[in-house]
Amino acid sequence: MIGAKLGAGREADVHAWGDDTVVKLYRAGFLGHRAEALALTRLDGRGVAPKLVDTVECDGRTGLVLERLGGSDMLSLLQRQPWRLLGLARALAEAHLAVHAAPAPGDLPELRPVLAARIADAVLPPHQRDYARRVLDALPDGDRLCHGDYHPGNVLVDADRVAVIDWPNAARGVPEADHARTMLLLRWTDPQPDIPPVSRALITAGRSMFAHRYAQAYRGRSPRRLWQPAAWLVVHAAARLAEGIEAERDTLIGFLDRAHQRPER
């Protein structure tokens, strides 16, 4: 029986489901449960994500029954315990590398077409759209599991265990693409507009340090060299504009203009 609501997002609600599990109920019209189930099945036994227990139907909604995890999301920990910044940045990188070590299921969508569709939907000046498309056309496909929205709010920390949640955007691609999306989110997502200027400045400084330490740890522990991370960042900046977050628009447009004007090497 469905228990108390534990959380809610754009696509799904999470409810208690017995003592040791939760059920993530997707809203009608959202099909992210397909990608999420595939990703969690592939990660089963790797210790980096909750276990998928079952798939159910409740009042016409598809639900994924998942292992119930303890702890707190990493974003909340950073806000409550900022002195843990360096260790949490390293943990974020290590969990991301563990995800990328997994080959993606063949039924997951390819990431490059997904990004091409988002760029087509973004509100962009024509020259920037053409530029982002050209950059994307020159980038490779891949066969690694990519989360698609990897950031501290989607990582749970409980003692020594780190688990990655919320997989509806999972796709097949190269690790650099997924890493670039994370760097964009860490560097440029905008604090709430009502935050006082002093607090905003502290958040920006801390976020910059956290992003640097995450990137440093990811590169240092990666079994392979990262290819074309700057190009993937251009693509993700353009694709992010399809999400319509007005507070980020000027920053992303400015970044794309600077990247476009930079001499090609």
C-alpha positions in Angstrom: 0.0 0.0 0.0 1.2 3.5 -0.8 2.4 5.4 2.2 3.2 9.0 3.0 4.5 11.2 0.3 8.3 11.7 0.8 9.1 14.0 -2.1 7.8 15.5 -5.3 9.3 16.6 -8.6 8.3 17.7 -12.0 7.8 14.2 -13.3 7.0 12.0 -10.3 6.1 11.8 -6.6 7.9 9.5 -4.2 5.9 7.7 -1.5 6.8 5.2 1.3 6.2 1.6 0.2 6.7 -0.7 3.2 9.6 -0.5 5.6 12.6 -0.8 3.2 11.4 0.5 -0.1 9.8 3.6 -1.7 7.7 3.9 -4.9 8.5 6.6 -7.4 5.1 7.3 -9.2 5.5 9.0 -12.6 2.8 11.4 -13.6 0.7 10.7 -16.7 2.5 11.7 -19.9 6.0 11.3 -18.5 8.0 8.3 -19.7 11.2 8.7 -17.8 10.5 5.5 -15.9 11.7 3.6 -18.9 15.2 5.1 -18.9 15.3 5.0 -15.1 14.5 1.3 -14.9 17.1 0.5 -17.6 19.8 2.5 -15.8 19.1 1.1 -12.4 19.0 -2.5 -13.7 22.4 -2.0 -15.3 23.9 -0.5 -12.1 22.5 -3.3 -9.9 25.3 -4.7 -7.7 27.7 -1.8 -8.3 26.7 0.0 -5.1 26.3 3.4 -6.7 22.5 3.6 -7.1 19.3 2.3 -5.3 18.2 -1.2 -6.2 15.2 -1.5 -8.5 12.9 -3.9 -6.7 9.8 -3.9 -9.0 7.7 -2.0 -11.5 4.0 -1.4 -10.5 0.9 0.4 -11.8 -1.1 2.5 -9.4 -4.2 4.4 -10.5 -3.0 4.5 -14.1 0.5 5.7 -13.1 3.7 3.7 -13.5 5.7 3.3 -10.4 9.2 2.1 -9.7 9.7 0.4 -6.4 13.2 1.2 -5.1 15.4 0.4 -2.3 14.8 3.0 0.5 18.0 4.9 1.1 19.0 6.9 4.2 21.2 9.9 4.6 20.9 13.3 3.0 21.4 14.7 -0.5 24.8 16.3 -1.1 23.4 19.7 -1.8 21.8 19.9 1.7 25.0 18.6 3.3 27.0 21.4 1.5 24.6 24.0 2.9 24.7 22.7 6.4 28.4 21.6 6.6 30.4 23.7 4.2 33.7 22.6 5.7 33.1 19.2 4.0 33.3 20.9 0.6 36.6 19.2 -0.6 35.6 15.7 0.6 32.1 15.9 -1.0 33.5 17.2 -4.3 35.8 14.2 -4.4 32.9 11.9 -3.5 30.8 13.5 -6.3 33.6 12.8 -8.8 34.2 9.2 -7.7 30.5 8.3 -7.9 30.3 9.9 -11.4 33.3 7.8 -12.5 31.6 4.7 -11.2 28.5 5.5 -13.3 30.6 6.0 -16.4 32.4 2.7 -15.9 29.1 1.0 -16.7 28.2 0.2 -20.4 24.9 1.7 -21.2 21.9 -0.6 -22.1 21.3 -0.6 -25.8 17.7 0.5 -25.3 18.6 3.9 -23.8 18.4 6.9 -26.1 21.6 8.2 -27.8 22.7 11.4 -26.1 23.7 13.3 -29.2 20.3 13.3 -30.8 18.7 14.2 -27.5 21.0 17.3 -27.3 20.3 18.2 -30.9 16.6 18.2 -30.2 17.1 20.5 -27.2 19.2 22.9 -29.2 16.5 23.0 -31.8 13.9 23.9 -29.1 16.1 26.5 -27.4 15.4 30.2 -27.7 18.7 31.2 -29.4 20.0 33.7 -31.9 20.3 31.9 -35.2 24.1 32.3 -35.4 24.5 30.7 -31.9 22.1 27.8 -32.8 24.1 27.1 -36.0 27.4 27.3 -34.0 26.2 24.8 -31.4 24.9 22.4 -34.1 28.3 22.5 -35.8 30.1 21.8 -32.6 27.8 18.9 -31.8 28.1 17.4 -35.3 31.9 17.1 -34.7 31.5 15.3 -31.4 31.4 11.5 -31.0 28.8 9.0 -29.9 29.6 6.7 -27.0 28.5 3.6 -25.2 28.8 4.6 -21.6 26.0 5.1 -19.1 25.3 8.9 -18.7 23.0 10.2 -16.0 21.9 13.4 -17.9 21.4 15.6 -14.8 24.2 14.8 -12.4 24.6 17.3 -9.6 24.8 17.3 -5.8 21.0 17.4 -5.4 20.8 14.0 -7.1 23.4 12.3 -4.9 22.6 10.9 -1.5 25.2 10.5 1.2 24.7 8.1 4.1 27.9 7.5 6.2 30.3 5.9 3.7 27.8 5.2 1.0 27.1 7.5 -1.9 24.1 6.7 -4.2 23.0 8.4 -7.3 19.2 8.9 -7.8 16.8 10.4 -10.3 17.6 8.7 -13.7 14.8 9.7 -16.2 17.4 11.4 -18.4 19.8 8.5 -18.6 21.3 8.0 -22.1 24.1 6.4 -24.0 27.1 8.7 -24.7 30.7 9.5 -23.8 31.7 10.4 -20.3 32.9 13.9 -21.3 29.3 14.8 -22.3 27.9 13.9 -18.9 30.8 15.5 -17.1 30.3 18.8 -19.1 26.6 18.9 -18.1 27.7 18.6 -14.4 30.3 21.4 -14.8 27.6 23.7 -16.3 25.2 23.0 -13.4 27.9 23.5 -10.8 29.2 26.7 -12.3 26.1 28.6 -13.7 22.9 27.5 -12.1 21.5 30.7 -10.5 20.8 31.1 -6.8 17.3 32.2 -5.9 16.7 35.9 -6.8 15.7 36.8 -3.2 19.1 35.7 -1.7 20.9 38.8 -0.2 23.9 40.0 -2.2 26.4 38.9 0.5 25.0 35.4 0.6 24.9 35.3 -3.2 28.6 36.2 -3.3 29.5 33.5 -0.8 27.5 30.9 -2.7 29.2 31.9 -6.0 32.7 31.6 -4.5 32.0 28.3 -2.8 30.4 26.9 -5.9 33.4 27.8 -8.0 35.7 26.1 -5.6 33.5 23.0 -5.5 33.3 22.8 -9.3 37.1 23.1 -9.5 37.7 20.3 -7.0 35.1 18.1 -8.6 36.7 18.5 -12.0 40.2 18.0 -10.6 39.2 14.8 -8.8 37.3 13.5 -11.9 40.3 14.1 -14.2 42.8 12.7 -11.7 40.9 9.5 -11.3 39.6 9.0 -14.8 41.0 5.9 -16.6 41.1 7.9 -19.8 41.9 11.4 -21.0 38.9 13.7 -21.4 38.5 14.7 -25.0 37.0 18.0 -26.1 35.4 19.0 -22.7 35.1 22.6 -23.8 33.2 21.6 -26.9 30.7 19.6 -24.9 30.3 22.6 -22.6 29.2 24.7 -25.6 26.7 22.1 -26.6 25.2 21.8 -23.1 25.0 25.6 -22.7 22.9 25.8 -25.8 20.8 22.8 -24.8 20.2 24.2 -21.3 18.5 27.3 -22.8 15.7 25.0 -23.9 14.8 24.7 -20.2 13.7 28.3 -20.2 15.4 29.4 -16.9 15.4 33.1 -17.4 17.9 33.8 -14.6 20.6 31.9 -16.4 19.9 33.1 -19.9 22.3 36.1 -20.0 25.1 34.0 -18.6 24.7 31.2 -21.1 24.3 33.5 -24.0 27.4 35.4 -23.0 29.4 32.2 -22.7 28.2 31.0 -26.2 29.2 34.4 -27.7 32.7 34.2 -26.2 33.1 30.6 -27.3 32.0 31.5 -30.8 34.4 34.4 -31.1 37.4 32.4 -29.8 39.8 31.4 -32.5 39.6 27.7 -33.4 42.7 25.7 -32.6 
